[in-house]
Amino acid sequence: MSAPSGLEDCRGRIDVAEARRAVEDCAYPDEFLQALLQAEQARLTPRLVCKFAGVDSELLRDARGAAVTYVALLCDRLQQQSECLFQAVVQLDAYLDLVLEHAEVDGFEELKAQLPDVCTALCMIACKFESSTYQLDWSELTSACRWYKQSTTQDDDDEATRAAIVAAELRVLEVLDWRVDLPTAEQWLAAFCARFAAATNGVFGTLPQWIFQRGVMMCKAITPWYSTADLPPRLLAIGLFCSGFAAAGVLPIDALRPAAVDTALWTQIFVASNGSVPPTCVVSGDGQRRALVLLQLATRSEVAEMQECSKAIVASTCVVLERATAAAKASTGAEGPVSCSSHVELI
């Protein structure tokens, strides 16, 4: 996905005071971000239990990863927007947190056996939340759920599967205390991009849209591997938003480097996470400084926080790419790029 061209022609000076006023007049003022943050802190408890009934944490993570992959496939088959997927995923993580915390299942195998019904129910809940008039396609839902169950050595007929999904939906809603409107990384990212577009009055053209599309694409790749406990929605969105400006050439890579990270190492990991040559910054030094201020305004965060969030995204993306390459190599025997996991550990 290539960055929009013509950014070097964006030479109009942007008054920061006017930018602040424009942000407060847009659809996502500071009060909106504050309310979203309060909702995230109140409703998402990032502590996903990785040790359960003596089961290795990797088994639990693998089960969650398979569940998220299934949710993504089902949302696609139901022709739902990406927000439906992300809403279902944060609900899944919240559900797993609460179920594991209160030991509401008798062992890992029982939890794993529940996942097909639970994940299908989560997709139903997310679809209904997105549209109150959504018409359930029970044929599609039961077919998908039975396919998932067969992959976990279960096999029910359509009627039994439908009854199990309905029961799982009620169980999920009760566990979540009927709080299904959970903040997602896409919601945060949309707010940041809209605030930036308002602050710059369109000077950067299609860049905010490109940042959003890139962020959603990367978020889809990251979520099967990293839970809400690993990367909370706000942190994920800030990292995707800010790293997008470096990838687009609006900011130099070094502007997002945490002070404790070596410059050469940061460049190597950033390039590895983007799977390309180092992007060239096309904005002048003064323009870079203004852009950094505007990013702070858009995200309502400080430079140090933006750098730490960017580091989290760069590191996690690099790991995801390496795992995907390893999986492809295992299935085809083809050689992949040199591993960068040892470098990721250093940052």
PyMOL commands that set and color helices and strands:
alter all, ss='L'
color gray80, all
select helices_A, chain A and resi 7-9+16-24+30-43+57-77+82-101+108-130+138-151+158-175+185-200+207-222+233-247+253-256+263-274+285-299+303-332+341-346
alter helices_A, ss='H'
color red, helices_A
deselect
rebuild
show_as cartoon
